[in-house]
Amino acid sequence: MIGFWTSLEGILLFANALAILNEDRFLAPRGWTLAELQGSTRNSLKGQIIGLVHACQFMRLPLILLNIIVIILKLVPV
């Protein structure tokens, strides 16, 4: 059974994976950049995913802080 803490760790790992995607190497050749989206396609599934990827890339500093907190909590015995 997956607990609440394990689910939060999984979400954090997923956000880390999205944050490290390189736009020039990985996203641009596949057409997954914000510049290639037009007004009506922003509400599509592809537009939502592109927005999520860019939001995770924008929030790198809070992700680093959350990673540090999780690592410290894992190291400290409860």
PDB file of N, CA, C and O in Angstrom:
ATOM      1  N   MET A   1       0.848  -1.183   0.000  1.00  0.00           N
ATOM      2  CA  MET A   1       0.000   0.000   0.000  1.00  0.00           C
ATOM      3  C   MET A   1       0.892   1.245   0.000  1.00  0.00           C
ATOM      4  O   MET A   1       1.849   1.345   0.768  1.00  0.00           O
ATOM      5  N   ILE A   2       0.562   2.164  -0.860  1.00  0.00           N
ATOM      6  CA  ILE A   2       1.335   3.395  -0.969  1.00  0.00           C
ATOM      7  C   ILE A   2       0.775   4.418   0.012  1.00  0.00           C
ATOM      8  O   ILE A   2      -0.421   4.707   0.022  1.00  0.00           O
ATOM      9  N   GLY A   3       1.660   4.952   0.824  1.00  0.00           N
ATOM     10  CA  GLY A   3       1.252   5.949   1.801  1.00  0.00           C
ATOM     11  C   GLY A   3       1.309   7.353   1.230  1.00  0.00           C
ATOM     12  O   GLY A   3       1.724   7.570   0.092  1.00  0.00           O
ATOM     13  N   PHE A   4       0.882   8.291   2.044  1.00  0.00           N
ATOM     14  CA  PHE A   4       0.858   9.691   1.624  1.00  0.00           C
ATOM     15  C   PHE A   4       2.266  10.212   1.392  1.00  0.00           C
ATOM     16  O   PHE A   4       2.510  10.906   0.405  1.00  0.00           O
ATOM     17  N   TRP A   5       3.209   9.888   2.293  1.00  0.00           N
ATOM     18  CA  TRP A   5       4.578  10.372   2.168  1.00  0.00           C
ATOM     19  C   TRP A   5       5.239   9.812   0.910  1.00  0.00           C
ATOM     20  O   TRP A   5       5.954  10.530   0.210  1.00  0.00           O
ATOM     21  N   THR A   6       5.002   8.541   0.625  1.00  0.00           N
ATOM     22  CA  THR A   6       5.561   7.913  -0.570  1.00  0.00           C
ATOM     23  C   THR A   6       5.000   8.551  -1.831  1.00  0.00           C
ATOM     24  O   THR A   6       5.719   8.720  -2.816  1.00  0.00           O
ATOM     25  N   SER A   7       3.737   8.902  -1.807  1.00  0.00           N
ATOM     26  CA  SER A   7       3.131   9.578  -2.957  1.00  0.00           C
ATOM     27  C   SER A   7       3.755  10.955  -3.179  1.00  0.00           C
ATOM     28  O   SER A   7       4.014  11.345  -4.317  1.00  0.00           O
ATOM     29  N   LEU A   8       3.995  11.688  -2.096  1.00  0.00           N
ATOM     30  CA  LEU A   8       4.639  12.994  -2.213  1.00  0.00           C
ATOM     31  C   LEU A   8       6.063  12.867  -2.755  1.00  0.00           C
ATOM     32  O   LEU A   8       6.499  13.692  -3.558  1.00  0.00           O
ATOM     33  N   GLU A   9       6.783  11.843  -2.319  1.00  0.00           N
ATOM     34  CA  GLU A   9       8.128  11.618  -2.840  1.00  0.00           C
ATOM     35  C   GLU A   9       8.089  11.292  -4.332  1.00  0.00           C
ATOM     36  O   GLU A   9       8.944  11.748  -5.090  1.00  0.00           O
ATOM     37  N   GLY A  10       7.118  10.519  -4.746  1.00  0.00           N
ATOM     38  CA  GLY A  10       6.971  10.193  -6.164  1.00  0.00           C
ATOM     39  C   GLY A  10       6.675  11.424  -6.999  1.00  0.00           C
ATOM     40  O   GLY A  10       7.223  11.580  -8.091  1.00  0.00           O
ATOM     41  N   ILE A  11       5.818  12.296  -6.503  1.00  0.00           N
ATOM     42  CA  ILE A  11       5.509  13.546  -7.209  1.00  0.00           C
ATOM     43  C   ILE A  11       6.750  14.426  -7.297  1.00  0.00           C
ATOM     44  O   ILE A  11       6.999  15.054  -8.326  1.00  0.00           O
ATOM     45  N   LEU A  12       7.529  14.471  -6.213  1.00  0.00           N
ATOM     46  CA  LEU A  12       8.768  15.252  -6.216  1.00  0.00           C
ATOM     47  C   LEU A  12       9.768  14.692  -7.228  1.00  0.00           C
ATOM     48  O   LEU A  12      10.421  15.460  -7.935  1.00  0.00           O
ATOM     49  N   LEU A  13       9.895  13.387  -7.307  1.00  0.00           N
ATOM     50  CA  LEU A  13      10.786  12.772  -8.287  1.00  0.00           C
ATOM     51  C   LEU A  13      10.324  13.068  -9.718  1.00  0.00           C
ATOM     52  O   LEU A  13      11.149  13.321 -10.597  1.00  0.00           O
ATOM     53  N   PHE A  14       9.027  13.037  -9.949  1.00  0.00           N
ATOM     54  CA  PHE A  14       8.487  13.351 -11.268  1.00  0.00           C
ATOM     55  C   PHE A  14       8.754  14.811 -11.631  1.00  0.00           C
ATOM     56  O   PHE A  14       9.113  15.111 -12.770  1.00  0.00           O
ATOM     57  N   ALA A  15       8.581  15.717 -10.674  1.00  0.00           N
ATOM     58  CA  ALA A  15       8.860  17.132 -10.920  1.00  0.00           C
ATOM     59  C   ALA A  15      10.343  17.350 -11.200  1.00  0.00           C
ATOM     60  O   ALA A  15      10.700  18.188 -12.028  1.00  0.00           O
ATOM     61  N   ASN A  16      11.209  16.603 -10.516  1.00  0.00           N
ATOM     62  CA  ASN A  16      12.640  16.686 -10.791  1.00  0.00           C
ATOM     63  C   ASN A  16      12.944  16.225 -12.212  1.00  0.00           C
ATOM     64  O   ASN A  16      13.753  16.838 -12.909  1.00  0.00           O
ATOM     65  N   ALA A  17      12.303  15.159 -12.632  1.00  0.00           N
ATOM     66  CA  ALA A  17      12.526  14.647 -13.983  1.00  0.00           C
ATOM     67  C   ALA A  17      12.105  15.662 -15.040  1.00  0.00           C
ATOM     68  O   ALA A  17      12.778  15.809 -16.060  1.00  0.00           O
ATOM     69  N   LEU A  18      11.008  16.356 -14.806  1.00  0.00           N
ATOM     70  CA  LEU A  18      10.558  17.373 -15.766  1.00  0.00           C
ATOM     71  C   LEU A  18      11.460  18.601 -15.739  1.00  0.00           C
ATOM     72  O   LEU A  18      11.655  19.256 -16.763  1.00  0.00           O
ATOM     73  N   ALA A  19      12.009  18.913 -14.570  1.00  0.00           N
ATOM     74  CA  ALA A  19      12.824  20.119 -14.437  1.00  0.00           C
ATOM     75  C   ALA A  19      14.169  19.997 -15.136  1.00  0.00           C
ATOM     76  O   ALA A  19      14.751  21.009 -15.527  1.00  0.00           O
ATOM     77  N   ILE A  20      14.675  18.773 -15.302  1.00  0.00           N
ATOM     78  CA  ILE A  20      15.998  18.631 -15.905  1.00  0.00           C
ATOM     79  C   ILE A  20      15.955  18.424 -17.416  1.00  0.00           C
ATOM     80  O   ILE A  20      17.003  18.294 -18.048  1.00  0.00           O
ATOM     81  N   LEU A  21      14.760  18.393 -18.003  1.00  0.00           N
ATOM     82  CA  LEU A  21      14.679  18.237 -19.457  1.00  0.00           C
ATOM     83  C   LEU A  21      15.275  19.466 -20.136  1.00  0.00           C
ATOM     84  O   LEU A  21      14.898  20.595 -19.822  1.00  0.00           O
ATOM     85  N   ASN A  22      16.189  19.253 -21.050  1.00  0.00           N
ATOM     86  CA  ASN A  22      16.834  20.336 -21.773  1.00  0.00           C
ATOM     87  C   ASN A  22      15.963  20.720 -22.967  1.00  0.00           C
ATOM     88  O   ASN A  22      15.631  19.877 -23.800  1.00  0.00           O
ATOM     89  N   GLU A  23      15.599  21.987 -23.041  1.00  0.00           N
ATOM     90  CA  GLU A  23      14.709  22.434 -24.112  1.00  0.00           C
ATOM     91  C   GLU A  23      15.372  22.345 -25.481  1.00  0.00           C
ATOM     92  O   GLU A  23      14.726  21.949 -26.452  1.00  0.00           O
ATOM     93  N   ASP A  24      16.644  22.705 -25.577  1.00  0.00           N
ATOM     94  CA  ASP A  24      17.323  22.693 -26.868  1.00  0.00           C
ATOM     95  C   ASP A  24      17.575  21.278 -27.374  1.00  0.00           C
ATOM     96  O   ASP A  24      17.420  21.010 -28.565  1.00  0.00           O
ATOM     97  N   ARG A  25      17.955  20.384 -26.493  1.00  0.00           N
ATOM     98  CA  ARG A  25      18.312  19.025 -26.912  1.00  0.00           C
ATOM     99  C   ARG A  25      17.127  18.093 -27.023  1.00  0.00           C
ATOM    100  O   ARG A  25      17.079  17.264 -27.932  1.00  0.00           O
ATOM    101  N   PHE A  26      16.172  18.208 -26.121  1.00  0.00           N
ATOM    102  CA  PHE A  26      15.108  17.226 -26.051  1.00  0.00           C
ATOM    103  C   PHE A  26      13.751  17.750 -26.522  1.00  0.00           C
ATOM    104  O   PHE A  26      13.061  17.085 -27.295  1.00  0.00           O
ATOM    105  N   LEU A  27      13.377  18.915 -26.066  1.00  0.00           N
ATOM    106  CA  LEU A  27      12.021  19.395 -26.322  1.00  0.00           C
ATOM    107  C   LEU A  27      11.856  20.041 -27.696  1.00  0.00           C
ATOM    108  O   LEU A  27      10.872  19.767 -28.382  1.00  0.00           O
ATOM    109  N   ALA A  28      12.783  20.881 -28.110  1.00  0.00           N
ATOM    110  CA  ALA A  28      12.647  21.610 -29.369  1.00  0.00           C
ATOM    111  C   ALA A  28      12.605  20.705 -30.599  1.00  0.00           C
ATOM    112  O   ALA A  28      11.779  20.953 -31.478  1.00  0.00           O
ATOM    113  N   PRO A  29      13.440  19.672 -30.720  1.00  0.00           N
ATOM    114  CA  PRO A  29      13.346  18.812 -31.905  1.00  0.00           C
ATOM    115  C   PRO A  29      12.019  18.069 -32.018  1.00  0.00           C
ATOM    116  O   PRO A  29      11.642  17.637 -33.108  1.00  0.00           O
ATOM    117  N   ARG A  30      11.321  17.919 -30.922  1.00  0.00           N
ATOM    118  CA  ARG A  30      10.037  17.222 -30.934  1.00  0.00           C
ATOM    119  C   ARG A  30       8.842  18.176 -31.008  1.00  0.00           C
ATOM    120  O   ARG A  30       7.694  17.734 -31.036  1.00  0.00           O
ATOM    121  N   GLY A  31       9.112  19.478 -31.038  1.00  0.00           N
ATOM    122  CA  GLY A  31       8.036  20.458 -31.126  1.00  0.00           C
ATOM    123  C   GLY A  31       7.322  20.712 -29.816  1.00  0.00           C
ATOM    124  O   GLY A  31       6.133  21.031 -29.819  1.00  0.00           O
ATOM    125  N   TRP A  32       8.016  20.579 -28.693  1.00  0.00           N
ATOM    126  CA  TRP A  32       7.399  20.735 -27.380  1.00  0.00           C
ATOM    127  C   TRP A  32       7.890  21.993 -26.675  1.00  0.00           C
ATOM    128  O   TRP A  32       8.254  21.937 -25.501  1.00  0.00           O
ATOM    129  N   THR A  33       7.907  23.118 -27.365  1.00  0.00           N
ATOM    130  CA  THR A  33       8.308  24.384 -26.748  1.00  0.00           C
ATOM    131  C   THR A  33       7.111  25.315 -26.673  1.00  0.00           C
ATOM    132  O   THR A  33       6.131  25.153 -27.400  1.00  0.00           O
ATOM    133  N   LEU A  34       7.206  26.292 -25.782  1.00  0.00           N
ATOM    134  CA  LEU A  34       6.119  27.267 -25.658  1.00  0.00           C
ATOM    135  C   LEU A  34       6.005  28.134 -26.903  1.00  0.00           C
ATOM    136  O   LEU A  34       4.913  28.595 -27.238  1.00  0.00           O
ATOM    137  N   ALA A  35       7.112  28.360 -27.588  1.00  0.00           N
ATOM    138  CA  ALA A  35       7.090  29.207 -28.782  1.00  0.00           C
ATOM    139  C   ALA A  35       6.291  28.571 -29.918  1.00  0.00           C
ATOM    140  O   ALA A  35       5.741  29.283 -30.758  1.00  0.00           O
ATOM    141  N   GLU A  36       6.223  27.261 -29.952  1.00  0.00           N
ATOM    142  CA  GLU A  36       5.521  26.580 -31.032  1.00  0.00           C
ATOM    143  C   GLU A  36       4.032  26.425 -30.765  1.00  0.00           C
ATOM    144  O   GLU A  36       3.286  26.021 -31.658  1.00  0.00           O
ATOM    145  N   LEU A  37       3.593  26.734 -29.569  1.00  0.00           N
ATOM    146  CA  LEU A  37       2.168  26.662 -29.264  1.00  0.00           C
ATOM    147  C   LEU A  37       1.463  27.914 -29.757  1.00  0.00           C
ATOM    148  O   LEU A  37       2.007  29.016 -29.697  1.00  0.00           O
ATOM    149  N   GLN A  38       0.273  27.730 -30.232  1.00  0.00           N
ATOM    150  CA  GLN A  38      -0.538  28.862 -30.646  1.00  0.00           C
ATOM    151  C   GLN A  38      -1.692  29.002 -29.670  1.00  0.00           C
ATOM    152  O   GLN A  38      -1.874  28.146 -28.805  1.00  0.00           O
ATOM    153  N   GLY A  39      -2.460  30.048 -29.791  1.00  0.00           N
ATOM    154  CA  GLY A  39      -3.497  30.381 -28.825  1.00  0.00           C
ATOM    155  C   GLY A  39      -4.481  29.274 -28.512  1.00  0.00           C
ATOM    156  O   GLY A  39      -4.755  29.025 -27.338  1.00  0.00           O
ATOM    157  N   SER A  40      -5.020  28.603 -29.506  1.00  0.00           N
ATOM    158  CA  SER A  40      -6.059  27.609 -29.252  1.00  0.00           C
ATOM    159  C   SER A  40      -5.494  26.276 -28.784  1.00  0.00           C
ATOM    160  O   SER A  40      -6.215  25.484 -28.176  1.00  0.00           O
ATOM    161  N   THR A  41      -4.220  26.012 -29.054  1.00  0.00           N
ATOM    162  CA  THR A  41      -3.653  24.721 -28.656  1.00  0.00           C
ATOM    163  C   THR A  41      -3.128  24.718 -27.230  1.00  0.00           C
ATOM    164  O   THR A  41      -2.677  23.680 -26.746  1.00  0.00           O
ATOM    165  N   ARG A  42      -3.175  25.843 -26.552  1.00  0.00           N
ATOM    166  CA  ARG A  42      -2.701  25.877 -25.157  1.00  0.00           C
ATOM    167  C   ARG A  42      -3.612  25.091 -24.235  1.00  0.00           C
ATOM    168  O   ARG A  42      -3.168  24.640 -23.179  1.00  0.00           O
ATOM    169  N   ASN A  43      -4.867  24.914 -24.599  1.00  0.00           N
ATOM    170  CA  ASN A  43      -5.792  24.166 -23.760  1.00  0.00           C
ATOM    171  C   ASN A  43      -5.816  22.686 -24.097  1.00  0.00           C
ATOM    172  O   ASN A  43      -6.516  21.918 -23.437  1.00  0.00           O
ATOM    173  N   SER A  44      -5.069  22.270 -25.104  1.00  0.00           N
ATOM    174  CA  SER A  44      -5.015  20.856 -25.456  1.00  0.00           C
ATOM    175  C   SER A  44      -4.142  20.106 -24.454  1.00  0.00           C
ATOM    176  O   SER A  44      -3.477  20.716 -23.616  1.00  0.00           O
ATOM    177  N   LEU A  45      -4.152  18.796 -24.546  1.00  0.00           N
ATOM    178  CA  LEU A  45      -3.341  17.982 -23.642  1.00  0.00           C
ATOM    179  C   LEU A  45      -1.860  18.277 -23.836  1.00  0.00           C
ATOM    180  O   LEU A  45      -1.113  18.381 -22.863  1.00  0.00           O
ATOM    181  N   LYS A  46      -1.435  18.412 -25.088  1.00  0.00           N
ATOM    182  CA  LYS A  46      -0.030  18.724 -25.367  1.00  0.00           C
ATOM    183  C   LYS A  46       0.340  20.089 -24.779  1.00  0.00           C
ATOM    184  O   LYS A  46       1.421  20.244 -24.211  1.00  0.00           O
ATOM    185  N   GLY A  47      -0.540  21.067 -24.910  1.00  0.00           N
ATOM    186  CA  GLY A  47      -0.288  22.389 -24.345  1.00  0.00           C
ATOM    187  C   GLY A  47      -0.204  22.366 -22.831  1.00  0.00           C
ATOM    188  O   GLY A  47       0.617  23.069 -22.242  1.00  0.00           O
ATOM    189  N   GLN A  48      -1.045  21.564 -22.199  1.00  0.00           N
ATOM    190  CA  GLN A  48      -1.010  21.452 -20.744  1.00  0.00           C
ATOM    191  C   GLN A  48       0.284  20.793 -20.270  1.00  0.00           C
ATOM    192  O   GLN A  48       0.864  21.197 -19.263  1.00  0.00           O
ATOM    193  N   ILE A  49       0.730  19.772 -21.008  1.00  0.00           N
ATOM    194  CA  ILE A  49       1.970  19.094 -20.638  1.00  0.00           C
ATOM    195  C   ILE A  49       3.166  20.023 -20.812  1.00  0.00           C
ATOM    196  O   ILE A  49       4.061  20.054 -19.967  1.00  0.00           O
ATOM    197  N   ILE A  50       3.181  20.782 -21.913  1.00  0.00           N
ATOM    198  CA  ILE A  50       4.267  21.737 -22.143  1.00  0.00           C
ATOM    199  C   ILE A  50       4.282  22.795 -21.039  1.00  0.00           C
ATOM    200  O   ILE A  50       5.350  23.183 -20.565  1.00  0.00           O
ATOM    201  N   GLY A  51       3.118  23.256 -20.635  1.00  0.00           N
ATOM    202  CA  GLY A  51       3.039  24.221 -19.535  1.00  0.00           C
ATOM    203  C   GLY A  51       3.551  23.641 -18.227  1.00  0.00           C
ATOM    204  O   GLY A  51       4.217  24.335 -17.458  1.00  0.00           O
ATOM    205  N   LEU A  52       3.243  22.363 -17.966  1.00  0.00           N
ATOM    206  CA  LEU A  52       3.729  21.709 -16.752  1.00  0.00           C
ATOM    207  C   LEU A  52       5.248  21.578 -16.775  1.00  0.00           C
ATOM    208  O   LEU A  52       5.905  21.808 -15.760  1.00  0.00           O
ATOM    209  N   VAL A  53       5.810  21.210 -17.925  1.00  0.00           N
ATOM    210  CA  VAL A  53       7.266  21.082 -18.048  1.00  0.00           C
ATOM    211  C   VAL A  53       7.936  22.425 -17.795  1.00  0.00           C
ATOM    212  O   VAL A  53       8.931  22.494 -17.074  1.00  0.00           O
ATOM    213  N   HIS A  54       7.407  23.479 -18.373  1.00  0.00           N
ATOM    214  CA  HIS A  54       8.020  24.794 -18.187  1.00  0.00           C
ATOM    215  C   HIS A  54       7.817  25.332 -16.775  1.00  0.00           C
ATOM    216  O   HIS A  54       8.668  26.060 -16.264  1.00  0.00           O
ATOM    217  N   ALA A  55       6.704  24.985 -16.143  1.00  0.00           N
ATOM    218  CA  ALA A  55       6.502  25.392 -14.753  1.00  0.00           C
ATOM    219  C   ALA A  55       7.512  24.699 -13.838  1.00  0.00           C
ATOM    220  O   ALA A  55       8.041  25.318 -12.915  1.00  0.00           O
ATOM    221  N   CYS A  56       7.777  23.422 -14.092  1.00  0.00           N
ATOM    222  CA  CYS A  56       8.773  22.704 -13.279  1.00  0.00           C
ATOM    223  C   CYS A  56      10.169  23.264 -13.510  1.00  0.00           C
ATOM    224  O   CYS A  56      10.968  23.342 -12.576  1.00  0.00           O
ATOM    225  N   GLN A  57      10.470  23.654 -14.747  1.00  0.00           N
ATOM    226  CA  GLN A  57      11.778  24.241 -15.025  1.00  0.00           C
ATOM    227  C   GLN A  57      11.915  25.611 -14.378  1.00  0.00           C
ATOM    228  O   GLN A  57      13.003  25.983 -13.939  1.00  0.00           O
ATOM    229  N   PHE A  58      10.832  26.358 -14.314  1.00  0.00           N
ATOM    230  CA  PHE A  58      10.851  27.684 -13.706  1.00  0.00           C
ATOM    231  C   PHE A  58      11.017  27.594 -12.185  1.00  0.00           C
ATOM    232  O   PHE A  58      11.625  28.471 -11.571  1.00  0.00           O
ATOM    233  N   MET A  59      10.480  26.542 -11.589  1.00  0.00           N
ATOM    234  CA  MET A  59      10.488  26.396 -10.131  1.00  0.00           C
ATOM    235  C   MET A  59      11.646  25.516  -9.658  1.00  0.00           C
ATOM    236  O   MET A  59      11.469  24.712  -8.742  1.00  0.00           O
ATOM    237  N   ARG A  60      12.806  25.652 -10.257  1.00  0.00           N
ATOM    238  CA  ARG A  60      13.953  24.815  -9.882  1.00  0.00           C
ATOM    239  C   ARG A  60      14.443  25.080  -8.466  1.00  0.00           C
ATOM    240  O   ARG A  60      14.769  24.136  -7.747  1.00  0.00           O
ATOM    241  N   LEU A  61      14.504  26.326  -8.052  1.00  0.00           N
ATOM    242  CA  LEU A  61      14.993  26.644  -6.708  1.00  0.00           C
ATOM    243  C   LEU A  61      14.094  26.041  -5.627  1.00  0.00           C
ATOM    244  O   LEU A  61      14.618  25.418  -4.703  1.00  0.00           O
ATOM    245  N   PRO A  62      12.778  26.192  -5.693  1.00  0.00           N
ATOM    246  CA  PRO A  62      11.947  25.511  -4.696  1.00  0.00           C
ATOM    247  C   PRO A  62      12.084  23.984  -4.745  1.00  0.00           C
ATOM    248  O   PRO A  62      11.990  23.322  -3.711  1.00  0.00           O
ATOM    249  N   LEU A  63      12.306  23.423  -5.940  1.00  0.00           N
ATOM    250  CA  LEU A  63      12.522  21.980  -6.035  1.00  0.00           C
ATOM    251  C   LEU A  63      13.808  21.572  -5.330  1.00  0.00           C
ATOM    252  O   LEU A  63      13.855  20.532  -4.674  1.00  0.00           O
ATOM    253  N   ILE A  64      14.841  22.378  -5.461  1.00  0.00           N
ATOM    254  CA  ILE A  64      16.101  22.086  -4.775  1.00  0.00           C
ATOM    255  C   ILE A  64      15.888  22.110  -3.266  1.00  0.00           C
ATOM    256  O   ILE A  64      16.377  21.238  -2.548  1.00  0.00           O
ATOM    257  N   LEU A  65      15.164  23.104  -2.797  1.00  0.00           N
ATOM    258  CA  LEU A  65      14.898  23.199  -1.353  1.00  0.00           C
ATOM    259  C   LEU A  65      14.058  22.022  -0.865  1.00  0.00           C
ATOM    260  O   LEU A  65      14.327  21.477   0.205  1.00  0.00           O
ATOM    261  N   LEU A  66      13.053  21.626  -1.630  1.00  0.00           N
ATOM    262  CA  LEU A  66      12.240  20.468  -1.246  1.00  0.00           C
ATOM    263  C   LEU A  66      13.068  19.187  -1.241  1.00  0.00           C
ATOM    264  O   LEU A  66      12.885  18.335  -0.371  1.00  0.00           O
ATOM    265  N   ASN A  67      13.974  19.046  -2.203  1.00  0.00           N
ATOM    266  CA  ASN A  67      14.851  17.879  -2.226  1.00  0.00           C
ATOM    267  C   ASN A  67      15.742  17.837  -0.989  1.00  0.00           C
ATOM    268  O   ASN A  67      15.942  16.771  -0.406  1.00  0.00           O
ATOM    269  N   ILE A  68      16.273  18.976  -0.589  1.00  0.00           N
ATOM    270  CA  ILE A  68      17.118  19.036   0.608  1.00  0.00           C
ATOM    271  C   ILE A  68      16.315  18.639   1.848  1.00  0.00           C
ATOM    272  O   ILE A  68      16.806  17.896   2.698  1.00  0.00           O
ATOM    273  N   ILE A  69      15.092  19.131   1.946  1.00  0.00           N
ATOM    274  CA  ILE A  69      14.237  18.792   3.089  1.00  0.00           C
ATOM    275  C   ILE A  69      13.952  17.295   3.125  1.00  0.00           C
ATOM    276  O   ILE A  69      14.031  16.669   4.182  1.00  0.00           O
ATOM    277  N   VAL A  70      13.622  16.728   1.976  1.00  0.00           N
ATOM    278  CA  VAL A  70      13.314  15.296   1.921  1.00  0.00           C
ATOM    279  C   VAL A  70      14.550  14.467   2.264  1.00  0.00           C
ATOM    280  O   VAL A  70      14.439  13.470   2.977  1.00  0.00           O
ATOM    281  N   ILE A  71      15.711  14.855   1.779  1.00  0.00           N
ATOM    282  CA  ILE A  71      16.940  14.125   2.090  1.00  0.00           C
ATOM    283  C   ILE A  71      17.240  14.186   3.587  1.00  0.00           C
ATOM    284  O   ILE A  71      17.611  13.178   4.189  1.00  0.00           O
ATOM    285  N   ILE A  72      17.083  15.353   4.180  1.00  0.00           N
ATOM    286  CA  ILE A  72      17.322  15.489   5.632  1.00  0.00           C
ATOM    287  C   ILE A  72      16.327  14.638   6.424  1.00  0.00           C
ATOM    288  O   ILE A  72      16.703  13.987   7.398  1.00  0.00           O
ATOM    289  N   LEU A  73      15.067  14.644   6.008  1.00  0.00           N
ATOM    290  CA  LEU A  73      14.067  13.834   6.712  1.00  0.00           C
ATOM    291  C   LEU A  73      14.333  12.344   6.559  1.00  0.00           C
ATOM    292  O   LEU A  73      14.026  11.566   7.462  1.00  0.00           O
ATOM    293  N   LYS A  74      14.900  11.938   5.424  1.00  0.00           N
ATOM    294  CA  LYS A  74      15.253  10.535   5.231  1.00  0.00           C
ATOM    295  C   LYS A  74      16.456  10.131   6.090  1.00  0.00           C
ATOM    296  O   LYS A  74      16.539   8.993   6.551  1.00  0.00           O
ATOM    297  N   LEU A  75      17.382  11.064   6.301  1.00  0.00           N
ATOM    298  CA  LEU A  75      18.585  10.765   7.073  1.00  0.00           C
ATOM    299  C   LEU A  75      18.335  10.756   8.574  1.00  0.00           C
ATOM    300  O   LEU A  75      18.977  10.002   9.306  1.00  0.00           O
ATOM    301  N   VAL A  76      17.414  11.583   9.033  1.00  0.00           N
ATOM    302  CA  VAL A  76      17.117  11.666  10.476  1.00  0.00           C
ATOM    303  C   VAL A  76      16.177  10.530  10.853  1.00  0.00           C
ATOM    304  O   VAL A  76      15.079  10.429  10.305  1.00  0.00           O
ATOM    305  N   PRO A  77      16.587   9.685  11.769  1.00  0.00           N
ATOM    306  CA  PRO A  77      15.688   8.583  12.176  1.00  0.00           C
ATOM    307  C   PRO A  77      14.511   9.116  13.000  1.00  0.00           C
ATOM    308  O   PRO A  77      14.663  10.011  13.831  1.00  0.00           O
ATOM    309  N   VAL A  78      13.374   8.555  12.750  1.00  0.00           N
ATOM    310  CA  VAL A  78      12.147   9.003  13.434  1.00  0.00           C
ATOM    311  C   VAL A  78      11.837   8.127  14.604  1.00  0.00           C
ATOM    312  O   VAL A  78      10.845   8.351  15.297  1.00  0.00           O
TER     313      VAL A  78
END
